[in-house]
Amino acid sequence: MTQHVLVIGGGQNAEHDVSLETAAAIEGALRRRGFEVSTLTIGRDGRWRQGKEPLGESAAASLAAALTLLEQADVVFPAVHGPFGEDGTLAALCVLTHKPVAGSGLRAGAVGMDKLATKLVAEAIGIRTALGRLVRPADVGGIEFEADVVVKPVSAGSSYGVTLVREAGQLGEALCTAAHYDDRILIEQVVHGREIDVAVLREADGSRWAPPPLEIHADGLFDTATKYNGSARFTVPAELGT
């Protein structure tokens, strides 16, 4: 049984505070199960911290100090949401240091965090995705659409930068909002239907299993506010029929 787990939270993106809550929840759950837990936080400035104090004067110096703590752990549990975290960045660090890591590996994290790459992979294996196109913020003058669209940054989590656009006059502001998080932007047609999440977990022996599916119920767009203000409802397991 693994005894010493290093939980890493924080991060250099808009999801910093959410990541801190995730890390605290993971730490608490592990301690209740009898694990020894150490924690590190990546500040918004990129410096690694143990507690409130940075481990170095720069991001590089603090990371060098953090590697000593990483070496002492049996496994690393990244809890950093968004870019420079769940996009495979921390998984890559663990690969380079030969340290076991919980969660998705480098390749899965990188593809999963990039919405365009995810669409391309899904379509390549026959899974349909919403019709859409990749644009840049400066493309606003050449974009036309006939139905409602969703504008979103390619690489951002927690629905940051996501806007539902119903009229052409709203497009410019939506692109600016998305561009705050990524200079690559997806514009996709709205898909009306149910939103059901299914996780797939892989065990150490390579076997895979899926927990019960979760259905999300929200009034309108499932945006950042709805995700975290408690107004969304969830059904577990989702009613899938036969």
C-alpha positions in Angstrom: 0.0 0.0 0.0 1.3 3.5 -0.9 2.0 5.4 2.3 3.3 8.9 1.3 1.3 11.0 -1.2 2.3 14.4 -2.5 -0.8 16.5 -3.4 -0.1 19.5 -5.7 -2.7 22.3 -6.0 -2.9 25.9 -7.1 -1.6 26.7 -10.6 -1.0 29.6 -13.0 -4.5 30.0 -14.4 -8.0 31.1 -13.7 -8.8 27.9 -11.9 -6.3 28.5 -9.1 -8.8 28.9 -6.3 -10.9 25.9 -7.5 -7.7 23.8 -7.6 -6.9 24.8 -4.0 -10.3 23.5 -2.9 -9.8 20.3 -4.9 -6.3 19.8 -3.3 -7.7 20.3 0.2 -10.5 17.8 -0.4 -8.0 15.2 -1.7 -5.7 15.8 1.2 -8.5 15.3 3.7 -9.8 12.1 2.0 -6.3 10.6 2.0 -5.6 11.4 5.6 -8.8 9.8 6.7 -7.7 6.7 4.9 -4.4 6.6 6.8 -2.1 7.9 4.2 0.8 10.2 5.0 0.2 13.4 2.9 2.5 16.3 1.9 1.2 19.3 0.0 2.7 21.8 -2.5 1.0 24.8 -4.0 1.9 26.4 -7.3 1.3 30.2 -7.0 -0.2 32.3 -9.7 3.3 33.7 -10.3 4.6 30.2 -11.0 6.6 29.8 -7.8 6.1 26.6 -5.8 5.2 26.9 -2.2 5.0 24.7 0.9 2.5 26.5 3.1 2.5 30.2 2.4 6.2 30.7 1.7 7.7 30.3 -1.8 10.5 27.7 -2.0 12.6 30.0 -4.1 12.9 33.5 -5.5 11.9 32.4 -9.0 9.7 29.7 -10.6 12.8 27.7 -11.6 14.4 28.0 -8.2 11.3 27.0 -6.3 10.7 24.1 -8.6 14.2 22.9 -7.9 13.5 22.9 -4.2 10.1 21.2 -4.7 11.8 18.3 -6.5 13.4 17.3 -3.1 9.9 17.0 -1.6 8.7 15.1 -4.7 11.5 12.6 -4.4 10.4 11.8 -0.8 6.9 10.9 -1.9 5.7 7.4 -3.1 3.2 8.9 -5.5 2.2 12.4 -6.7 -1.5 13.4 -6.9 -1.9 16.5 -9.1 -4.9 18.6 -8.3 -4.0 21.6 -10.5 -6.9 22.4 -12.9 -6.5 23.8 -16.3 -3.3 24.8 -18.3 0.1 24.1 -16.7 -1.6 21.3 -14.7 -4.1 18.8 -15.9 -2.9 19.4 -19.5 -0.2 16.8 -18.9 2.4 19.3 -17.6 2.6 17.9 -14.1 2.3 14.3 -15.5 5.4 15.1 -17.7 7.3 16.3 -14.6 6.6 13.0 -12.9 7.6 11.0 -15.9 10.9 12.8 -16.1 11.6 12.1 -12.4 10.3 8.5 -12.6 7.7 9.2 -10.0 4.3 7.4 -10.1 1.4 9.9 -10.7 -2.4 9.6 -10.1 -4.7 10.5 -12.9 -4.2 10.9 -16.6 -0.8 10.6 -18.1 1.0 13.1 -20.3 -0.6 12.2 -23.7 -4.2 11.9 -22.3 -3.9 15.1 -20.4 -2.6 17.1 -23.3 -5.2 15.8 -25.7 -8.1 16.1 -23.2 -7.3 19.7 -22.3 -7.2 20.7 -25.9 -10.8 20.9 -27.2 -9.7 20.9 -30.8 -7.4 17.9 -30.4 -10.2 16.1 -28.6 -12.6 16.8 -31.4 -10.1 15.5 -34.0 -9.4 12.3 -32.1 -13.2 11.7 -31.5 -14.0 12.2 -35.2 -11.2 10.0 -36.3 -12.7 7.0 -34.4 -16.3 7.8 -35.6 -17.6 9.8 -32.6 -19.7 12.8 -33.8 -19.0 16.2 -32.3 -20.7 19.6 -32.7 -20.0 21.3 -36.0 -17.5 24.1 -35.5 -14.5 25.9 -36.6 -11.2 27.2 -35.2 -10.8 31.0 -35.3 -8.5 33.7 -34.0 -9.7 36.9 -32.2 -9.0 39.0 -35.3 -11.3 36.9 -37.4 -14.5 38.5 -36.1 -15.3 40.3 -39.4 -15.3 37.2 -41.5 -17.5 34.9 -39.3 -21.1 34.2 -40.3 -23.5 31.8 -38.6 -27.2 31.0 -39.0 -28.0 29.5 -35.6 -26.9 29.9 -32.0 -23.3 29.1 -31.4 -21.0 28.6 -28.4 -17.7 30.5 -28.3 -15.0 28.9 -26.2 -11.2 29.0 -25.7 -9.5 25.8 -26.9 -7.6 25.2 -23.7 -9.3 26.3 -20.5 -11.4 24.6 -17.9 -14.4 25.2 -15.7 -16.1 26.9 -18.6 -14.0 30.0 -18.3 -14.3 32.2 -21.4 -17.4 30.3 -22.7 -20.2 32.4 -24.2 -23.5 31.5 -25.8 -24.0 33.8 -28.9 -27.4 34.3 -30.4 -26.8 37.4 -32.4 -24.0 38.5 -34.7 -23.5 41.7 -32.6 -22.5 39.6 -29.6 -19.7 37.7 -31.4 -17.0 40.3 -31.0 -17.3 40.5 -27.2 -17.5 36.7 -27.0 -14.2 36.4 -28.9 -12.5 38.9 -26.6 -13.7 36.9 -23.6 -12.4 33.7 -25.0 -9.1 35.3 -26.1 -8.4 36.2 -22.5 -7.7 32.5 -21.9 -6.4 31.3 -25.3 -5.6 32.8 -28.7 -7.2 29.7 -30.3 -10.9 29.9 -30.1 -13.6 27.3 -31.1 -17.0 28.4 -32.4 -19.5 25.5 -32.3 -23.1 25.1 -33.1 -25.3 24.6 -30.1 -26.3 21.0 -29.5 -29.6 20.6 -27.8 -29.9 17.5 -25.6 -28.8 16.0 -22.3 -25.4 16.3 -20.8 -24.1 13.1 -19.3 -20.6 12.5 -18.0 -19.0 9.0 -17.9 -15.6 8.5 -16.3 -13.3 5.6 -17.3 -10.8 4.5 -14.7 -7.7 2.3 -15.3 -6.3 0.2 -12.5 -2.7 -0.5 -12.0 -3.1 -3.9 -13.7 -4.4 -2.2 -16.8 -8.1 -3.2 -16.3 -10.7 -0.5 -16.9 -14.1 0.2 -15.4 -16.7 3.0 -15.4 -18.6 4.3 -12.4 -22.3 5.2 -12.7 -22.9 8.0 -15.3 -23.7 11.4 -14.1 -26.3 13.7 -15.7 -26.0 17.5 -15.3 -29.2 19.6 -15.1 -28.8 23.4 -15.5 -31.1 26.2 -16.6 -29.4 27.5 -19.7 -25.6 27.4 -20.3 -23.6 25.3 -17.8 -21.2 28.1 -17.3 -18.6 28.9 -14.7 -21.1 30.5 -12.3 -23.5 27.6 -12.6 -20.8 25.0 -12.0 -19.8 26.5 -8.6 -22.8 28.4 -7.2 -24.7 25.3 -6.3 -27.6 25.9 -8.7 -26.9 22.9 -11.0 -28.5 19.6 -10.2 -26.9 16.2 -10.7 -28.5 12.7 -11.2 -26.4 9.7 -10.4 -26.8 7.3 -12.0 -28.3 9.0 -15.1 -31.3 7.4 -16.6 -30.0 5.9 -19.9 -32.8 3.5 -20.7 -32.1 0.3 -22.7 
